[in-house]
Amino acid sequence: MSASRQLPLGLKYSPDQRLENFVAAPPAALAQLQALAAGEGSGLYLAGGSGSGKTHLALAACAEAEKHGHLAHYLPLAVLGANLQHVLPIPQPDVLYALDGVEKIAGMRAAEVALFNFHNAVRDRGARLLYTAGQTAEHLALVLPDLRSRLAQLPRIVLALADDAARSEILRLRAARRGLQFDEAAIDWLLKHHGRDLHGLAQLFERLDRESLAAQRRLTLPFLRQVLAAVND
């Protein structure tokens, strides 16, 4: 079984994780990802800090590839790293392989060797690679110089952390896709009092979504405080 099948389908195909839903992308970044997903080029490398949207884009690129009729495999290296040499799929032609979180295997020599060999096999088979990492290849703590060299040769997209305006827009879009009304005051309060990490905000928003639907209430500031007070009790 390929490693990608270890992921819940809801994560891989979430409507919140699409290229067209990504807010404040660098110029031409979405066009590059769309081209890669459609079968053009051979690879891309996404670099950015925690909360910059790397996983969103990796999953979105896989969904975009499948929309074009191509197979795609999403491989979370934070989960697979220690066993990478045993779980990497056999590369097939015309497949997009999205390897999320290269920094998670930095320093694991066996995993780095496995990834280096996988990289070469994918290129030989005419498949495509999408890497994400917290840093550019030159700054990863890799022990295998040849792997660093391969990664550094790929076209690179550097993602910035979302500012408060972008975070607000992300929450607005997620609410709109669910038919929810999210007051501006509630969005501002949520960002101010519950951190700015997008992953944490996304998890919190899912709970608010469920509570709002159950109570048939719009996401106002009083309702937001009521729900979060119950969570913290």
HELIX and SHEET records of a PDB file:
HELIX    1   1 ALA A    3  GLN A    6  5                                   4    
HELIX    2   2 LEU A    9  LYS A   12  1                                   4    
HELIX    3   3 LEU A   19  ASN A   21  5                                   3    
HELIX    4   4 ALA A   29  ALA A   37  1                                   9    
HELIX    5   5 LYS A   54  LYS A   67  1                                  14    
HELIX    6   6 LEU A   77  LEU A   80  1                                   4    
HELIX    7   7 GLY A   81  ASN A   83  5                                   3    
HELIX    8   8 LEU A   84  VAL A   87  1                                   4    
HELIX    9   9 VAL A  102  ILE A  105  5                                   4    
HELIX   10  10 ARG A  109  ASP A  124  1                                  16    
HELIX   11  11 ALA A  137  HIS A  139  5                                   3    
HELIX   12  12 PRO A  145  ALA A  152  1                                   8    
HELIX   13  13 ASP A  164  ARG A  177  1                                  14    
HELIX   14  14 GLU A  184  HIS A  193  1                                  10    
HELIX   15  15 LEU A  198  ALA A  215  1                                  18    
HELIX   16  16 LEU A  221  ASN A  232  1                                  12    
SHEET    1   A 5 LEU A  71  PRO A  76  0                                        
SHEET    2   A 5 VAL A  95  ASP A 100  1                                        
SHEET    3   A 5 ARG A 128  ALA A 133  1                                        
SHEET    4   A 5 GLY A  43  ALA A  47  1                                        
SHEET    5   A 5 ARG A 156  VAL A 158  1                                        
END                                                                             
